[in-house]
Amino acid sequence: MADNRNESIANISRTRRAQLVAEFEGELGIDYKARAAAAEAERRWQVRKTFIVWTVALIFFTVACQKLWVMGQNVDQPFSDMNPIDNLLGKD
């Protein structure tokens, strides 16, 4: 009898299985729509955090490149100034 029951469960369509799971979760008090909305909100927050981190990194990279370019413009002969820390800190 157990084999017959396992076969009948295996033959349930995906749609019906999803309906049964939703009903079971509803009886347990699990709101699958709220859970899906929370998962979507978490994905959106992850995308926002990634965007913020990359934006800050690009800003720092741009500032560093601009500082290096200005340092290069202030040098009469390439590689003659071997103390770039003073130029970065604004000491001349």
CORCOR-V507881 format. One record per backbone hydrogen bond with DSSP energy under -0.5 kcal/mol. CO is the residue of the C=O (numbers start at 0). NH is the residue of the N-H. If there is no record, write none. Layout:
BEGIN
co:nh
CO:NH
CO:NH
END
This chain:
BEGIN
co:nh
0:4
1:5
2:6
3:7
4:8
5:9
6:10
8:11
12:16
13:17
14:18
15:19
16:20
17:21
18:22
19:23
20:24
21:25
22:26
23:27
24:28
24:29
25:28
28:30
29:31
30:34
31:35
32:36
33:37
34:38
35:39
36:40
37:41
38:42
39:43
40:44
41:45
42:46
43:47
44:48
45:49
46:50
47:51
48:52
49:53
50:54
51:55
52:56
53:57
54:58
55:59
56:60
57:61
58:62
59:63
60:64
61:65
62:66
63:67
64:68
65:69
66:70
67:71
68:72
69:73
71:74
76:79
79:81
82:85
82:86
83:87
84:88
85:90
86:89
89:91
END
